[in-house]
Amino acid sequence: MKDLFAKIYKDKGPLGKWASQAEGYFVFPKLEGEISNRMKFQGKDVITWSINDYLGLANHPEVRKVDAEAAAAYGSAYPMGARMMSGHTDLHEQLQDELAEFVGKEATYLLNFGYQGMVSTVDALVSKNDIIVYDVDSHACIIDGVRLHMGKRFTFKHNDIESLEKNLERATKMAEQTGGGILVISEGVFGMRGEQGKLKEIVALKKKYNFRLFVDDAHGFGTLGATGAGAGEEQGVQDEIDVYFATFAKSMASTGAFIAADKEIIDYLKYNLRSQMFAKSLQMQLVVGALKRLDMLRTMPELKQNLWKIVDALQSGLKARGFEIGKTQSCVTPVYLKGSIPEAMALVKDLRENHGIFCSIVVYPVIPKGLILLRMIPTASHTLQDVEETLVAFSAIRTRLEDGTYKRLSAAVMAAMGE
């Protein structure tokens, strides 16, 4: 019999093996100062493109004031206990009602965390006789929820409606045998690529197949649609989304999330979501803060307008300079380059140390080997000057990548690792 930990000592995993070179700089970096377009990294001022503060609310004076007042009034503990037992309040209900109205659904239910809530919602919606069909590029929280499913599940190729239909045919045959139903899961906006899910095309298949649609709209809520109600509103199919999910961690710059659906569905979920039934209620200062943020989403359209001014300038500027940004249809701005992981490390170090630009780096196994993804999150706090400085920096690092500078710089790292 082997020691359970033997595999851990031997294999740190595809990302963990780089920990000695990467930790504290490329992964687990420490950004300091107030959340803004410019922060400090290792004592230096950098333009930050890695903060999910789409509407610039994290340090908005009105938000800071309400957050502080709520913390003073309620502390960080109230209400104590799970909502079913002792953690339910009028303000929780008020936030739910206002969220439901905002996204055009009958009812909503608050979640303590988006990741936790998504996993639990998937688990609660299906039984062993049901079949899940989900986009292969779904976020990890969806995948982990699907992993809990004891029945059959199929993936369809990313945003490929033909592939979805083939899998719906398979799922339909299987559901007829098991007596179960079908749950299709997509994202409103895919967080790495920035592409919107093909929600309009998916709901069109409801005329032919009997399924329910669950949409994770973490990156669409607050940024897309005429009112900011998300990708469903943007595509004109919000009514056809059976269960809608969004988080407070992006546009609302806070903690928490919610699910929205017909009242009967929400009533079922709130009695069957294990992660909420057996977890402490969302703290009151977060609830009060979310009410303020939601009010600002509704009444201050200039927040979204300022965001998209920056998004358009950044994305059009990158394309004009010949950068590959994929098929993004959202604020998420990916820049695809070709290179190895050591080259990516050298590139990002140059970008941060010599150009004062901080953005997230994504490499294998999240994306295929040989690709480097620099993922940028524009916000309403950024300026056109930030965009211009970033475009100049990106042109410089591309030149060094293509002329082999980063390959030479990374050779020492590879040699030290014995690679």
VOGU-3710 file (C-alpha; in Angstrom, 3 decimals, decimal comma):
1> mkdlfakiyk> 0,000/0,000/0,000  1,281/3,445/-0,909  1,384/6,494/1,310  -1,561/8,691/0,260  0,787/11,658/-0,061  3,367/9,839/-2,241  1,871/11,210/-5,455  1,980/14,747/-4,040  5,687/14,522/-3,273  6,366/13,164/-6,763
11> dkgplgkwas> 4,087/15,292/-8,950  3,132/18,872/-8,089  0,792/19,159/-11,064  1,136/21,097/-14,343  1,070/24,486/-12,617  2,512/23,506/-9,249  5,800/22,388/-10,788  6,540/26,040/-11,578  5,842/27,225/-8,029  9,448/27,929/-7,051
21> qaegyfvfpk> 9,837/30,294/-10,006  6,295/31,654/-10,159  4,797/31,970/-6,678  4,552/35,481/-5,357  5,100/37,007/-8,777  3,281/35,246/-11,609  0,839/33,433/-9,343  -0,364/34,630/-5,937  0,953/38,155/-6,663  0,337/40,898/-4,123
31> legeisnrmk> -1,300/44,009/-5,536  -1,376/46,801/-2,979  -3,174/50,094/-2,533  -6,773/51,062/-3,173  -8,495/49,067/-5,912  -8,170/51,234/-8,978  -6,797/51,496/-12,495  -3,319/51,968/-11,016  -2,030/50,082/-7,999  1,321/49,014/-6,588
41> fqgkdvitws> 3,092/45,746/-7,339  6,326/45,079/-5,473  6,605/48,759/-4,673  6,082/49,997/-8,233  3,098/51,746/-9,762  1,411/49,591/-12,414  -1,655/49,902/-14,608  -3,859/47,062/-13,407  -5,837/45,073/-15,977  -6,580/42,130/-13,665
51> indylglanh> -9,212/43,506/-11,284  -12,824/42,386/-11,879  -14,188/45,794/-10,948  -16,005/46,408/-14,233  -18,025/49,468/-13,220  -15,417/50,992/-10,935  -17,542/50,583/-7,807  -14,897/49,081/-5,519  -13,686/52,473/-4,335  -16,590/54,649/-5,354
61> pevrkvdaea> -17,132/57,128/-2,489  -20,866/56,373/-2,239  -20,158/52,642/-2,025  -17,397/53,097/0,538  -19,719/55,243/2,666  -22,566/52,706/2,652  -20,199/49,790/3,292  -18,678/51,598/6,274  -22,057/52,587/7,713  -23,370/49,019/7,340
71> aaaygsaypm> -20,282/47,572/9,028  -20,687/50,028/11,916  -24,386/49,255/12,258  -24,264/45,467/11,982  -20,669/44,333/12,462  -19,290/41,413/10,458  -21,251/38,641/12,153  -24,939/39,576/11,900  -27,051/37,637/11,125  -25,688/34,479/12,713
81> garmmsghtd> -26,633/31,068/11,407  -27,994/29,680/8,176  -30,983/31,469/6,663  -33,331/28,536/7,274  -32,556/28,605/10,986  -31,647/32,087/12,220  -29,980/34,080/9,438  -32,963/35,469/7,513  -33,839/39,197/7,435  -36,082/41,703/5,671
91> lheqlqdela> -33,064/43,148/3,875  -32,150/39,752/2,420  -35,680/39,569/1,049  -35,536/43,145/-0,246  -32,313/42,479/-2,140  -33,803/39,335/-3,646  -36,937/41,177/-4,773  -34,943/44,017/-6,343  -32,593/41,621/-8,124  -35,537/39,652/-9,521
101> efvgkeatyl> -37,073/42,815/-10,927  -33,748/43,929/-12,394  -33,097/40,688/-14,310  -36,746/40,138/-15,261  -37,469/37,004/-13,249  -40,210/36,138/-10,756  -37,862/35,420/-7,882  -34,235/35,179/-6,823  -32,295/33,575/-4,015  -29,057/34,905/-2,544
111> lnfgyqgmvs> -25,905/32,806/-2,541  -22,958/33,292/-0,202  -20,386/32,724/-2,937  -20,756/32,341/-6,667  -18,528/29,268/-7,012  -20,104/27,451/-4,099  -23,604/28,424/-5,197  -23,122/27,282/-8,788  -21,868/23,860/-7,699  -24,807/23,426/-5,358
121> tvdalvsknd> -27,417/24,665/-7,862  -26,319/22,179/-10,508  -26,444/19,429/-7,907  -29,945/20,432/-6,748  -31,458/20,727/-10,233  -30,720/17,180/-11,385  -31,221/13,624/-10,161  -29,466/10,444/-11,286  -32,039/9,930/-14,054  -31,427/13,351/-15,607
131> iivydvdsha> -28,874/14,238/-18,276  -26,655/17,323/-18,330  -25,395/18,812/-21,599  -22,864/21,597/-21,124  -20,350/23,694/-23,072  -16,875/22,175/-22,929  -15,371/25,576/-22,052  -17,575/26,048/-19,006  -16,070/27,622/-15,895  -14,608/25,352/-13,229
141> ciidgvrlhm> -17,578/25,965/-10,906  -19,922/24,453/-13,518  -17,597/21,515/-14,117  -17,356/20,824/-10,395  -21,142/20,937/-10,115  -21,450/18,500/-13,003  -18,940/16,195/-11,302  -21,413/15,733/-8,458  -24,031/14,471/-10,903  -24,558/10,716/-10,613
151> gkrftfkhnd> -26,267/10,454/-13,988  -25,076/10,938/-17,557  -23,533/14,132/-18,869  -22,293/15,212/-22,281  -20,167/18,137/-23,397  -20,720/20,012/-26,635  -17,976/21,848/-28,503  -17,594/25,441/-27,436  -20,423/27,586/-28,818  -21,031/24,925/-31,498
161> iesleknler> -24,781/24,613/-32,016  -24,425/21,614/-34,337  -22,465/19,817/-31,618  -25,066/20,830/-29,038  -27,865/19,422/-31,171  -26,059/16,104/-31,660  -25,669/15,808/-27,903  -29,289/16,793/-27,340  -30,298/13,920/-29,621  -28,177/11,543/-27,522
171> atkmaeqtgg> -29,525/13,011/-24,295  -33,127/12,772/-25,490  -32,796/9,057/-26,279  -31,218/8,442/-22,913  -33,819/10,497/-21,026  -36,578/8,487/-22,681  -34,973/5,366/-21,207  -34,309/6,752/-17,733  -37,487/8,803/-17,414  -35,421/11,869/-16,590
181> gilvisegvf> -35,064/15,360/-18,009  -32,319/17,390/-19,692  -30,403/20,389/-18,325  -28,342/22,471/-20,759  -25,683/24,725/-19,226  -23,910/27,620/-20,915  -22,273/30,845/-19,871  -23,540/34,284/-20,747  -19,928/35,375/-21,242  -17,015/32,947/-21,232
191> gmrgeqgklk> -14,489/34,465/-18,878  -11,299/33,523/-20,718  -12,309/34,074/-24,346  -14,766/36,888/-23,751  -17,241/35,334/-26,174  -20,918/35,458/-25,353  -22,647/32,104/-25,187  -24,958/31,507/-28,148  -28,027/31,836/-25,981  -30,340/32,904/-28,794
201> eivalkkkyn> -29,438/29,849/-30,852  -29,663/27,554/-27,835  -33,158/28,642/-26,844  -34,279/28,222/-30,472  -33,626/24,491/-30,025  -36,332/24,355/-27,357  -38,859/24,140/-30,192  -37,359/20,776/-31,127  -35,987/19,388/-27,857  -37,357/19,318/-24,334
211> frlfvddahg> -34,725/20,802/-22,042  -34,201/23,492/-19,432  -31,456/26,124/-19,754  -29,163/27,235/-16,933  -26,913/30,252/-17,666  -23,908/31,457/-15,686  -23,724/35,193/-16,464  -20,987/36,262/-14,071  -19,283/38,510/-16,636  -22,454/39,659/-18,413
221> fgtlgatgag> -24,429/40,936/-15,431  -23,973/44,706/-15,178  -21,999/44,995/-18,417  -24,327/43,768/-21,182  -27,882/44,612/-22,209  -29,694/47,921/-22,418  -30,137/48,114/-18,638  -27,156/45,971/-17,675  -29,279/42,905/-16,955  -26,832/40,715/-18,823
231> ageeqgvqde> -26,273/38,523/-21,849  -29,874/37,301/-21,947  -31,110/40,880/-22,226  -28,394/41,662/-24,781  -29,563/38,788/-26,987  -33,275/39,274/-26,331  -33,810/35,862/-24,735  -33,847/36,549/-20,996  -37,364/35,115/-20,699  -36,173/31,813/-22,191
241> idvyfatfak> -33,413/31,310/-19,627  -34,922/28,961/-17,056  -32,349/29,518/-14,307  -30,156/32,623/-14,386  -27,027/32,993/-12,242  -24,861/36,052/-11,575  -22,234/37,004/-9,039  -21,559/40,171/-7,067  -17,815/39,650/-7,539  -17,561/41,342/-10,939
251> smastgafia> -19,724/44,375/-11,753  -20,779/44,883/-8,141  -17,257/44,584/-6,717  -18,360/42,638/-3,657  -18,987/39,133/-2,340  -22,047/36,971/-2,954  -24,223/35,890/-5,866  -27,794/34,993/-6,777  -29,922/32,670/-8,857  -33,127/33,809/-10,550
261> adkeiidylk> -36,031/31,820/-12,004  -39,774/31,284/-11,720  -40,926/31,492/-8,101  -41,733/27,804/-7,848  -38,223/26,881/-8,999  -36,616/29,266/-6,518  -38,843/27,947/-3,731  -37,594/24,460/-4,520  -33,947/25,484/-4,704  -33,896/27,407/-1,437
271> ynlrsqmfak> -35,023/24,249/0,357  -32,578/21,988/-1,483  -29,355/23,978/-1,991  -27,075/22,205/0,463  -24,374/24,883/0,277  -26,898/27,473/1,486  -29,004/25,350/3,830  -25,965/24,380/5,895  -23,911/27,574/5,613  -23,996/30,873/7,473
281> slqmqlvvga> -26,160/33,575/5,913  -24,634/36,305/3,772  -23,513/38,975/6,252  -25,664/42,064/6,575  -23,027/44,595/5,542  -22,655/42,703/2,251  -26,429/42,696/1,746  -26,719/46,428/2,437  -23,729/47,090/0,189  -25,278/45,018/-2,603
291> lkrldmlrtm> -28,508/47,019/-2,375  -26,527/50,223/-2,874  -24,544/48,788/-5,779  -27,690/47,505/-7,474  -29,288/50,931/-7,133  -26,252/52,467/-8,834  -26,477/49,943/-11,681  -30,070/50,971/-12,237  -29,728/54,717/-11,884  -26,245/55,509/-13,188
301> pelkqnlwki> -26,011/54,349/-16,829  -22,853/56,419/-17,188  -20,976/53,688/-15,293  -21,567/51,196/-18,091  -21,017/53,879/-20,723  -17,611/54,750/-19,257  -16,717/51,071/-19,140  -17,512/50,523/-22,808  -15,611/53,644/-23,844  -12,485/51,996/-22,418
311> vdalqsglka> -13,366/48,545/-23,789  -13,841/49,881/-27,309  -10,623/51,909/-27,208  -8,573/48,985/-25,910  -9,970/46,329/-28,229  -9,947/48,493/-31,361  -6,407/49,634/-30,563  -5,171/46,066/-30,177  -6,789/44,969/-33,432  -5,381/47,990/-35,282
321> rgfeigktqs> -1,898/46,895/-34,183  -2,466/43,363/-35,447  -2,976/41,588/-32,133  -5,152/38,476/-32,017  -7,985/39,006/-29,518  -10,217/36,169/-30,687  -13,967/36,607/-30,944  -14,617/38,527/-27,753  -18,077/40,103/-27,576  -17,722/41,441/-24,073
331> cvtpvylkgs> -15,444/43,466/-21,837  -13,100/40,507/-21,360  -10,115/41,211/-23,608  -7,841/38,256/-24,386  -4,565/38,726/-26,260  -3,196/35,526/-27,785  0,541/35,090/-28,361  2,682/32,067/-29,198  5,348/30,895/-26,813  6,388/28,525/-24,041
341> ipeamalvkd> 5,678/28,875/-20,330  9,247/30,105/-19,584  8,914/32,658/-22,402  5,602/33,746/-20,932  7,267/34,325/-17,563  10,005/36,457/-19,130  7,430/38,404/-21,139  5,231/39,185/-18,140  8,225/40,191/-16,021  9,273/42,642/-18,736
351> lrenhgifcs> 5,721/43,957/-18,977  5,528/44,589/-15,236  9,050/45,747/-14,473  9,875/47,847/-17,540  6,460/48,986/-18,781  4,418/49,201/-15,580  1,581/47,020/-16,910  -0,020/44,318/-14,768  -2,329/41,796/-16,417  -3,048/38,133/-15,816
361> ivvypvipkg> -1,120/35,452/-17,647  -2,849/32,214/-18,646  -0,891/29,191/-19,898  -1,236/25,405/-20,205  -3,208/23,504/-18,913  -5,889/26,221/-18,963  -5,171/26,822/-22,664  -3,349/24,593/-25,208  0,421/24,192/-25,070  2,379/26,747/-27,053
371> lillrmipta> -0,071/29,574/-26,421  0,205/32,522/-24,064  -2,976/34,345/-23,118  -2,755/37,792/-21,593  -6,219/38,401/-20,182  -7,265/41,979/-19,564  -10,302/43,275/-17,712  -11,079/46,899/-18,667  -13,024/48,904/-16,095  -14,780/52,228/-15,848
381> shtlqdveet> -11,872/53,391/-13,678  -9,370/53,145/-16,526  -8,467/56,117/-18,690  -7,648/56,524/-22,364  -4,080/57,310/-21,254  -3,942/53,877/-19,595  -5,047/52,340/-22,884  -2,417/54,192/-24,928  0,425/53,259/-22,563  -0,702/49,640/-22,660
391> lvafsairtr> -0,847/49,501/-26,450  2,707/50,864/-26,704  3,909/48,301/-24,156  2,220/45,406/-25,934  3,846/46,327/-29,229  7,244/46,296/-27,489  6,811/42,897/-25,828  5,558/41,309/-29,044  8,755/42,400/-30,782  10,895/40,820/-28,039
401> ledgtykrls> 8,849/37,627/-28,158  9,207/37,319/-31,914  12,942/38,138/-32,048  13,769/35,462/-29,454  14,688/37,792/-26,578  12,390/36,055/-24,112  13,521/32,634/-25,270  17,115/33,550/-24,448  16,160/35,082/-21,110  14,163/32,008/-20,137
411> aavmaamge> 16,959/29,561/-21,022  18,637/30,108/-17,651  15,402/29,307/-15,839  14,965/26,103/-17,817  18,576/25,078/-17,166  18,171/25,653/-13,444  15,147/23,361/-13,443  16,924/20,699/-15,454  14,359/20,973/-18,249
//
